């Protein structure tokens, strides 16, 4: 009996399987395993990951590495994928300033307009005009409320307030006449006195309406037609906020208005970013672009406000010369004492592995949905195989989700991509994104109450940012459709002009809970049968290339 290990080194994941061949040539699979690829695909750094997962896999099979007769590694396609994002527009505040950083705890509701005055100077305020009180961190909620109440009782018309501390509700509860209050304004020292100011706090569950509308700002601050045109960037950047402040100031900044870039220049810069990241000698094989939105810090704003701007994401697939697979094989031979062979072109091996899916038959299209690229192959009934590699896959989806939702943490975007979402409505039940309700016998942790959570196998993951569940779902589905459905159709268009009915999806992204359904729906309109592969009838869409290496060896 001969024992053989097959190793598939991918951009993101390294997969292994162990098989035995008896004296009659019959193949029996013993075990399989996977790990994250160590180092850049096709470099000696890959050996560390291969040795680790190989050791685990032979242990599962009940053998030792020294029992192996042969190790086969894939003849990797010498391409590497990368992604970058560039904004096309940027909001720049000129001749006005704003504070609209969406604090969690504004108080009161409604709009107000008046002249700014620091709370310590209220005693000198006139009685014939409205005022917006500016309260620095030197005043706690009790002293602030006392001064505001006293001023109002003395005939000063206080119509709104801006606080530096997170105490709007505490101040509001102590006021005898209620006013809208915005708090958590860390740049409050930049606010000058005696300037026209408009403030708005939205009703619970709503967003500002007047200050996200240029004509609303014009009405509150009595702007001319020309001035109204100049506040359009401000209004746009405040859309969706629970509270906001706009001031009519003479501040000047280096840039004027809103910037919009030439799309060709943006694409060129984004591609260069990808290629430089991978290596100066890289040559572009394929480029994938998609329109998106990104949260970009507003130039000229006071408190780090962001605006949702038009952006483009670019994925580039580049050649990296011939990947040194022979060097990797030699190193593995030295470290294991087992002869290691480089053989089997990736798309061909993936197709052989996909053919072990029950119900599969030729001719067959195989889509390998990875992290760095989308690879596709078509095998005719004659055994002839044609293949293509396209830029854009799982990593690009993560980037698009991160930019669309304005997430600072890439891991959060990755988790949003991988897991369905739900809203925690009480300590004993959650509402799933499809509308179903799930109940729990034991109460959930208090930190989950009212939050959007992601339903990972190991337990709930709280989304720390306050983003509506509908927005999370929309960003996730649109990113997957923009990348994987578009690439699936691109791949089939490049591979064949004949009507091949069968399509099998393999690779890590084919395990996703909704990507295969999105692709299948698109192919169903074309009369094609499409679904996840089930390699060897047991592995799902994973291990296609490694299995193909075994099938190729045993044939």
Beta strands, then each sheet from edge to edge (+ up, - down):
strand 1: 2-9
strand 2: 13-21
strand 3: 27-36
strand 4: 70-75
strand 5: 79-87
strand 6: 89-90
strand 7: 97-99
strand 8: 110-118
strand 9: 130-135
strand 10: 157-163
strand 11: 180-182
strand 12: 196-201
strand 13: 243-248
strand 14: 259-260
strand 15: 283-297
strand 16: 306-319
strand 17: 340-345
strand 18: 364-369
strand 19: 373-379
strand 20: 385-391
strand 21: 421-426
strand 22: 429-432
strand 23: 437-439
strand 24: 452-456
strand 25: 459-462
strand 26: 502-506
strand 27: 529-532
sheet 1: 3+ 2- 1+ 4+ 17+
sheet 2: 5+ 16- 15+
sheet 3: 6+ 14-
sheet 4: 7+ 13- 12+ 8- 9- 10- 11-
sheet 5: 20+ 19- 18+ 26+ 27+
sheet 6: 23+ 22- 21+ 24- 25+
end
